[in-house]
Amino acid sequence: MALLVGLVGKPNAGKSSFLRALTLVEVKIASYPFTTIKPNLAVAHVTTPCPCKELGVTCNPRNSRCVRGIRFVPVNVIDVAGLVPGAHAGRGLGNKFLDDLRKASCLIHVVDCSGKTDEKGEPCDFHDPCEDVRWLEKEIDLWFASIIKRATSRIKRGFTKKGEAIKILANQLSGLGIKKEQIEAVMRDKEVDDLFKGGTLVEIASSLREISKPMLIAANKVDLPESEENLKRLIKEFPNRVIIPCSAEAEIALKLAAKHELIDYLPGSNDFEVKGKLNEKQREALEKIRELMKKYGSTGVQEALNKAVFELAKYIVVYPVENENKFSDSKGNVLPDAILLPHGSTPRDLASIIHEELARGFICAIDARTKKRLPADYKLKNGDVIKIMARC
């Protein structure tokens, strides 16, 4: 399954701005709930060091791009409509919106860290963003539980053995990207009867959601003065979650300024360089953004995407080549492709991504750095440069 990152959150949390910050794609943004009805699909890019500098070569990317030794690798992003409490039961077309997330490998929960919108996305004086984290995760857990519950119609209490029940669940949950071994891990200390107990069923659903749809919290609108205390509250309340302070508006401003050649800016950087003529208003705005970047290390947008893909979803980037001596393809393109693969993938998995005939004729793989043949069960590592050998 291709990597898909889902953006979730309540209306007006800034999801559409966050998507635009990642992609500069024009999306509908407004200050009222349900601006997004149909999901927005776009291509963003995770960043990772390119092997070109280490190997002393000049790369010629085809499916990605390299800027000053940083490889920008494309990923698919889906921004679903804002969710509200009761979404799992269909409130606010919630069932449809949740359904759009089925193929997502990980989720980014865009939270309004300023506390200026309530759980429905409507303006208010103060709203605790911790509540948004709690109810949204509960909604997704209840959605998972409702899908699991459908499978229980084929499971008989007191008669169906655990192994058979797991097979039924695996079939029912395959559309969510959940694997049989993940269900086995969650059900290890559970009994078949637990699937019929409301509270325990939700616990099972929550565990499966955490495994199959790990979620990062993007504390958006951190540039607003009200956000600082709320960010501290989020970190204290959820010490085991990955929480990234973000300003989608700041990232958009930087990317637009770079597009118009007013500044030199690399997404994810902690600073930028002015290279064009700025008026006083532009200079003041950019200086405020610079102060924000010094405080938090960046605008947080690129960091959030990178951490979601590499740390939560546990994907790696591998570079297939045909000539292991020149690190190139048959046309001489150096390090031409950057392929995202799940952690634990093997060279045969890489071969199947490139072409199914390559997988069918697979003989072995060679580490282009060491020129050594790799064992069949070799687990690929991030940054590996690999040659696949196959029968014609």
Secondary structure, DSSP 4 states (H G I P E B T S, - for coil): ---EEEEE-STTSSHHHHHHHHH-------SSTTS--SPEEEEEEEEEE-THHHHT-----SSSEEETTEEEEEEEEEEPPPP-TTGGGTGGGHHHHHHTTTT-SEEEEEEETT--B-TTS-B-S---HHHHHHHHHHHHHHHHHHHHHHHGGG--TTTS-HHHHHHHHHHHHGGGT--HHHHHHHHTT--GGGGGSHHHHHHHHHHHHHHHS-EEEEEE-TTSTTHHHHHHHHHHH-TTS-EEE--HHHHHHHHHHHHTTSEE--TT-S--EE-S---HHHHHHHHHHHHHHHHHSS-SHHHHHHIIIIIIS-EEEEEEESBTTTTB-TT--BS---EEEETT--HHHHHHHH-HHHHHTEEEEEETTTTEEEPTTPPP-TT-EEEEEE--
